[in-house]
Amino acid sequence: MKRTIVVLLSLLALGACSGNRSIQSVGRLELENRIRSRGLYPTHLVVPYHLTAEMKRWVHEIVPEAAPVEDRINYLNRALFAEKTLGVHYESGHTGTASEVFESRQANCLAFTHLFIGMAREVSIPAYFLEVRDVEKYYKEGDLIVVSDHVAVGYGPRHDMRIIDFAATDGVEYRRISVVDDYRAIAMFYSNRGAEQLRLAHYEEALNWLRSAVAIDPGYSASWVNMGVALRRSGDLEGAEAAYRAALELDLHSSSALQNLAALLNLQGRDREALELLELADRSSNRNPFTYLSLGDLSMRRGRLEEAGRFYRKALNRQGRNAESLAAMGLWSLKQGESKKAQNWLRRAEDLDPESQRVALLRERLGAKSDEV
């Protein structure tokens, strides 16, 4: 089980995040009005950090109201993880509401953050949402490039902030964090739910969640990217392109928007535009390995092997424990006539994901090479 950690940050680490803002929780009526103001009639109306009556009773029994705020935080933090009280465990995948986590005792980082903040505010702890970009991860599901953002709980003034992080990685340094308001946090929840429906190929259901996500917070680029993927898979290529471009207007360096838009342009035969996008991603501070895999593939097709090797190494350096990057290095080695190196790359890639399409291609080509000998 992953545990929370509490970290004291300095003003320097926070950069522009300074000063105190009043915390205003969003209610169901406010959320509904916000979505309807964009011309939508929401199928789902969820404020994910809202507590049931049972949850309110529980937190008031656990956390002494007369205790200092710091003590209240510690009481709540311990109670959420202790098996005899609640015993929340980390579970990736489904993003639950606070009430669903309370029932199941399972949560990913976003679900836990909604649970903690809902309970914290119930006992007068002024907790707020943080987006943490230091621990974002990238992975591929079919033709979908997924960027896994990370959220945590913040408490205290911005110059003396404490972070309560459910899925923290040992040794992480918090440098790229930002305070987000409740509407952004709710939009993240809707966007996650939409992405989960995408993975199940429930495209209309995904679009219901994602249209609401962009209505709740039109400035959150990840929701636009996810909506673009849902529209593309639904056959609306024009709508998908518009959604990806909306994401890029908000964040020109969004690697997932660049990557998915480039894939769409390639699909339509607009190779030059796609290449320009990928080259733009290469010039930015891009940490997405799949951008470099695509650039390497383009270089390989054009016979520029040395250039392809540089791109594949960049992909490997950004996320070495990734079967696609390892297999790409194997295919590149094989093209260079280095079969033994290619075999070594294949073994490492198969340890991670033997069913990956790129791993299967490397295995097939090595087999053909062996047959030739």
C-alpha positions as CSV (number, residue, x, y, z in Angstrom):
1,M,0.0,0.0,0.0
2,K,1.3,3.5,-0.8
3,R,1.1,5.9,2.0
4,T,0.7,9.7,2.3
5,I,3.6,11.9,2.9
6,V,3.6,15.5,4.2
7,V,6.2,17.8,2.8
8,L,7.1,21.3,3.8
9,L,7.8,23.5,0.8
10,S,9.5,26.9,0.4
11,L,8.3,29.9,-1.5
12,L,11.1,29.4,-4.0
13,A,9.8,25.9,-4.9
14,L,6.3,27.3,-5.4
15,G,7.3,30.0,-7.8
16,A,4.3,32.1,-8.7
17,C,1.9,30.4,-6.2
18,S,1.9,32.8,-3.4
19,G,-0.6,34.5,-1.2
20,N,-3.8,33.1,0.3
21,R,-7.1,32.6,-1.5
22,S,-10.4,32.0,0.2
23,I,-11.7,28.5,-0.4
24,Q,-15.2,28.2,-1.8
25,S,-16.6,24.7,-2.2
26,V,-18.8,24.2,-5.2
27,G,-22.4,22.9,-4.7
28,R,-24.6,20.8,-7.0
29,L,-26.7,23.8,-8.1
30,E,-23.6,25.9,-8.9
31,L,-22.2,23.0,-10.9
32,E,-25.4,22.4,-12.8
33,N,-25.8,26.1,-13.6
34,R,-22.2,26.2,-14.8
35,I,-22.7,23.3,-17.2
36,R,-26.1,24.5,-18.4
37,S,-24.7,28.0,-19.1
38,R,-22.6,26.3,-21.8
39,G,-25.7,24.9,-23.5
40,L,-25.5,21.4,-22.0
41,Y,-28.0,19.4,-20.0
42,P,-25.8,17.1,-17.9
43,T,-26.4,13.4,-17.8
44,H,-24.2,13.2,-14.8
45,L,-24.2,15.8,-12.0
46,V,-21.5,14.9,-9.5
47,V,-19.6,17.0,-7.0
48,P,-16.9,14.3,-6.2
49,Y,-15.8,15.6,-2.8
50,H,-19.3,15.9,-1.3
51,L,-19.9,13.8,1.9
52,T,-22.9,11.7,2.9
53,A,-24.5,12.2,6.3
54,E,-22.7,9.0,7.5
55,M,-19.3,10.3,6.3
56,K,-19.9,13.6,8.1
57,R,-20.7,11.8,11.4
58,W,-17.6,9.6,10.9
59,V,-15.2,12.5,10.5
60,H,-16.6,14.4,13.4
61,E,-16.2,11.3,15.6
62,I,-12.6,10.8,14.4
63,V,-11.3,14.4,14.5
64,P,-11.7,16.4,17.8
65,E,-13.1,19.8,16.9
66,A,-11.3,21.6,19.7
67,A,-7.9,20.4,18.5
68,P,-5.5,22.7,16.7
69,V,-5.6,22.6,12.9
70,E,-2.3,20.8,12.6
71,D,-3.5,18.1,15.0
72,R,-6.8,17.8,13.1
73,I,-4.9,17.1,9.9
74,N,-2.9,14.4,11.6
75,Y,-6.0,12.8,13.2
76,L,-7.7,12.7,9.8
77,N,-4.6,11.4,7.9
78,R,-4.0,8.5,10.3
79,A,-7.7,7.6,10.4
80,L,-8.0,7.3,6.7
81,F,-5.2,4.7,6.5
82,A,-5.5,2.8,9.8
83,E,-7.3,-0.5,9.1
84,K,-9.3,-0.3,12.3
85,T,-10.9,3.0,11.2
86,L,-11.0,3.2,7.4
87,G,-7.9,1.7,5.8
88,V,-7.9,3.3,2.3
89,H,-5.7,1.4,-0.2
90,Y,-4.2,2.7,-3.4
91,E,-5.9,1.3,-6.5
92,S,-5.2,2.7,-10.0
93,G,-8.0,2.7,-12.6
94,H,-11.5,3.8,-11.6
95,T,-11.7,7.3,-10.2
96,G,-14.3,7.1,-7.4
97,T,-16.2,9.9,-5.6
98,A,-15.4,10.5,-2.0
99,S,-18.5,8.4,-1.0
100,E,-17.4,5.6,-3.3
101,V,-14.0,5.5,-1.7
102,F,-15.5,5.5,1.7
103,E,-17.5,2.4,0.8
104,S,-14.8,0.5,-1.2
105,R,-11.7,1.6,0.8
106,Q,-9.9,1.9,-2.6
107,A,-8.8,5.1,-4.4
108,N,-6.4,6.5,-6.9
109,C,-4.7,9.8,-6.2
110,L,-7.5,12.0,-7.5
111,A,-10.2,10.1,-5.7
112,F,-8.3,10.1,-2.4
113,T,-7.7,13.9,-2.8
114,H,-11.4,14.5,-3.2
115,L,-12.1,12.3,-0.1
116,F,-9.5,14.0,2.0
117,I,-10.5,17.6,1.0
118,G,-14.2,16.9,1.5
119,M,-13.5,15.6,5.0
120,A,-10.9,18.2,5.9
121,R,-13.3,21.0,5.1
122,E,-16.0,19.4,7.1
123,V,-13.9,19.8,10.2
124,S,-12.7,23.3,9.3
125,I,-9.4,22.5,7.8
126,P,-8.9,24.9,4.8
127,A,-7.4,22.3,2.4
128,Y,-7.1,22.9,-1.3
129,F,-6.2,21.0,-4.5
130,L,-2.8,20.9,-6.0
131,E,-1.7,19.7,-9.5
132,V,1.7,18.1,-9.4
133,R,3.5,17.9,-12.7
134,D,6.7,16.4,-11.3
135,V,5.3,12.9,-11.3
136,E,3.2,12.8,-14.5
137,K,3.6,9.5,-16.5
138,Y,3.0,8.5,-20.1
139,Y,1.7,5.3,-21.5
140,K,0.0,4.0,-24.6
141,E,-3.3,2.1,-25.0
142,G,-3.8,1.2,-28.7
143,D,-3.8,4.5,-30.6
144,L,-4.4,6.6,-27.4
145,I,-1.4,8.4,-25.8
146,V,-2.4,8.7,-22.1
147,V,-0.8,11.3,-19.8
148,S,-1.4,10.5,-16.2
149,D,-1.5,13.7,-14.2
150,H,-1.1,13.8,-10.5
151,V,-3.0,15.7,-7.8
152,A,-2.4,16.1,-4.1
153,V,-3.8,18.0,-1.1
154,G,-2.4,21.3,-0.1
155,Y,-2.7,23.0,3.3
156,G,-1.3,26.3,4.7
157,P,-0.2,29.6,3.2
158,R,1.5,29.3,-0.2
159,H,4.9,30.4,1.2
160,D,4.8,27.7,3.9
161,M,2.8,24.9,2.2
162,R,2.3,21.3,3.3
163,I,1.5,18.6,0.8
164,I,-0.4,15.5,1.6
165,D,0.3,13.1,-1.3
166,F,-1.4,9.7,-1.5
167,A,0.7,8.1,-4.2
168,A,4.0,9.8,-3.7
169,T,7.1,8.3,-5.2
170,D,10.2,8.1,-3.0
171,G,12.6,10.9,-3.6
172,V,10.2,13.1,-5.6
173,E,11.1,16.8,-5.5
174,Y,8.1,19.1,-5.8
175,R,9.0,21.9,-8.2
176,R,6.2,21.9,-10.8
177,I,3.1,22.3,-8.7
178,S,0.1,24.7,-9.0
179,V,-2.9,25.4,-6.8
180,V,-6.1,24.7,-8.7
181,D,-9.6,25.8,-7.8
182,D,-12.5,23.4,-7.1
183,Y,-13.9,23.7,-10.6
184,R,-10.6,22.5,-12.1
185,A,-10.6,19.6,-9.6
186,I,-14.1,18.6,-10.5
187,A,-13.3,18.9,-14.3
188,M,-10.3,16.5,-13.6
189,F,-12.8,14.0,-12.1
190,Y,-15.1,14.3,-15.1
191,S,-12.2,14.0,-17.5
192,N,-10.9,10.9,-15.7
193,R,-14.4,9.3,-15.9
194,G,-14.5,10.1,-19.6
195,A,-11.1,8.5,-20.2
196,E,-12.2,5.4,-18.3
197,Q,-15.2,5.1,-20.6
198,L,-12.9,5.6,-23.6
199,R,-10.9,2.6,-22.5
200,L,-14.1,0.5,-22.4
201,A,-15.0,1.7,-26.0
202,H,-18.1,3.4,-24.6
203,Y,-17.7,6.5,-26.7
204,E,-21.1,8.1,-26.3
205,E,-20.8,7.7,-22.5
206,A,-17.3,9.1,-22.6
207,L,-18.4,12.1,-24.6
208,N,-21.2,12.8,-22.0
209,W,-18.5,13.1,-19.3
210,L,-16.0,15.0,-21.4
211,R,-18.4,17.6,-22.8
212,S,-19.3,18.4,-19.2
213,A,-15.7,18.5,-18.2
214,V,-14.9,21.2,-20.8
215,A,-18.0,23.1,-19.7
216,I,-17.0,23.0,-16.1
217,D,-13.5,24.2,-16.8
218,P,-12.9,25.3,-20.5
219,G,-9.3,26.1,-19.6
220,Y,-8.2,22.5,-18.7
221,S,-6.4,21.2,-21.8
222,A,-6.4,17.5,-20.8
223,S,-10.2,17.4,-21.1
224,W,-10.0,18.7,-24.6
225,V,-7.4,16.1,-25.5
226,N,-9.6,13.3,-24.1
227,M,-12.6,14.7,-26.0
228,G,-10.6,14.7,-29.2
229,V,-9.8,11.1,-28.8
230,A,-13.5,10.2,-28.1
231,L,-14.6,12.2,-31.2
232,R,-11.9,10.5,-33.3
233,R,-13.0,7.1,-32.2
234,S,-16.6,8.1,-32.9
235,G,-15.7,8.9,-36.5
236,D,-15.9,12.7,-36.1
237,L,-12.4,13.6,-37.4
238,E,-13.2,17.3,-37.9
239,G,-14.5,17.6,-34.3
240,A,-11.4,15.7,-33.0
241,E,-9.0,18.1,-34.8
242,A,-10.9,21.1,-33.3
243,A,-10.7,19.6,-29.8
244,Y,-6.9,18.9,-30.1
245,R,-6.3,22.5,-31.4
246,A,-8.4,23.9,-28.5
247,A,-6.0,22.0,-26.2
248,L,-3.0,23.4,-27.9
249,E,-4.4,27.0,-27.7
250,L,-4.4,26.5,-23.9
251,D,-1.1,24.7,-23.7
252,L,1.2,24.8,-26.7
253,H,3.5,22.3,-25.1
254,S,0.8,19.7,-24.4
255,S,2.6,16.6,-25.7
256,S,-0.6,14.5,-25.7
257,A,-2.4,17.1,-27.8
258,L,0.6,17.4,-30.2
259,Q,1.0,13.6,-30.4
260,N,-2.7,12.8,-31.0
261,L,-3.2,15.7,-33.5
262,A,-0.1,14.5,-35.4
263,A,-1.6,10.9,-35.5
264,L,-4.9,12.3,-36.8
265,L,-3.1,14.4,-39.6
266,N,-1.1,11.3,-40.6
267,L,-4.3,9.3,-40.9
268,Q,-5.7,12.0,-43.3
269,G,-2.5,12.0,-45.4
270,R,-1.3,15.4,-44.1
271,D,2.2,14.1,-43.3
272,R,4.0,17.5,-43.6
273,E,1.7,19.1,-41.0
274,A,2.1,16.1,-38.7
275,L,5.9,16.3,-39.0
276,E,5.9,20.0,-38.2
277,L,3.9,19.3,-35.0
278,L,6.2,16.6,-33.9
279,E,9.2,18.8,-34.5
280,L,7.6,21.5,-32.4
281,A,7.2,18.9,-29.6
282,D,10.9,18.1,-30.0
283,R,11.8,21.7,-29.5
284,S,9.7,22.1,-26.4
285,S,10.6,20.8,-22.9
286,N,8.8,17.5,-23.8
287,R,9.0,14.5,-21.5
288,N,6.6,12.3,-23.5
289,P,8.6,9.3,-24.9
290,F,5.9,8.6,-27.5
291,T,6.6,11.9,-29.3
292,Y,10.2,10.8,-29.8
293,L,9.1,7.3,-30.9
294,S,7.0,8.9,-33.6
295,L,9.9,11.2,-34.7
296,G,12.2,8.2,-34.8
297,D,9.7,6.2,-36.9
298,L,9.5,9.1,-39.4
299,S,13.4,9.2,-39.6
300,M,13.6,5.4,-40.1
301,R,11.1,5.6,-43.0
302,R,13.2,8.3,-44.6
303,G,16.4,6.3,-44.2
304,R,17.9,8.7,-41.7
305,L,19.2,6.0,-39.3
306,E,21.5,8.1,-37.2
307,E,18.8,10.7,-36.6
308,A,16.3,7.9,-35.7
309,G,18.7,6.5,-33.2
310,R,18.9,9.9,-31.4
311,F,15.1,10.1,-31.2
312,Y,14.8,6.5,-29.9
313,R,17.4,7.2,-27.2
314,K,15.5,10.3,-26.2
315,A,12.4,8.2,-25.8
316,L,14.3,5.6,-23.8
317,N,15.9,8.3,-21.5
318,R,12.5,9.8,-20.7
319,Q,10.8,6.5,-19.7
320,G,13.3,3.7,-19.9
321,R,11.0,1.1,-18.3
322,N,8.8,1.1,-21.4
323,A,8.4,-1.8,-23.8
324,E,7.9,0.3,-26.8
325,S,11.0,2.3,-26.3
326,L,13.1,-0.8,-25.7
327,A,11.6,-2.5,-28.8
328,A,12.3,0.6,-30.9
329,M,16.0,0.4,-29.9
330,G,15.9,-3.3,-30.9
331,L,14.5,-2.6,-34.3
332,W,17.0,0.2,-34.9
333,S,19.9,-2.1,-33.8
334,L,18.6,-4.7,-36.2
335,K,18.6,-2.2,-39.0
336,Q,22.2,-1.4,-38.1
337,G,23.0,-5.1,-38.5
338,E,23.5,-5.7,-34.8
339,S,21.4,-8.8,-34.2
340,K,22.8,-9.6,-30.8
341,K,22.0,-6.1,-29.4
342,A,18.5,-6.4,-30.9
343,Q,18.0,-9.8,-29.1
344,N,19.0,-8.1,-25.8
345,W,16.6,-5.2,-26.4
346,L,13.8,-7.8,-27.2
347,R,14.4,-9.7,-23.9
348,R,14.1,-6.5,-21.9
349,A,11.0,-5.4,-23.8
350,E,9.3,-8.8,-23.4
351,D,9.8,-8.7,-19.6
352,L,7.6,-5.6,-19.6
353,D,5.0,-6.3,-22.3
354,P,5.4,-9.3,-24.7
355,E,2.1,-8.4,-26.4
356,S,3.1,-4.9,-27.4
357,Q,2.7,-4.4,-31.2
358,R,6.3,-3.0,-31.5
359,V,7.7,-5.9,-29.4
360,A,5.8,-8.4,-31.7
361,L,7.3,-6.7,-34.8
362,L,10.9,-7.0,-33.4
363,R,10.3,-10.6,-32.5
364,E,9.0,-11.3,-36.0
365,R,11.9,-9.6,-37.7
366,L,14.5,-11.3,-35.5
367,G,12.8,-14.6,-36.3
368,A,13.0,-13.9,-40.1
369,K,16.7,-12.9,-39.7
370,S,17.4,-16.2,-37.9
371,D,15.6,-18.1,-40.7
372,E,17.8,-16.4,-43.3
373,V,21.0,-17.6,-41.5
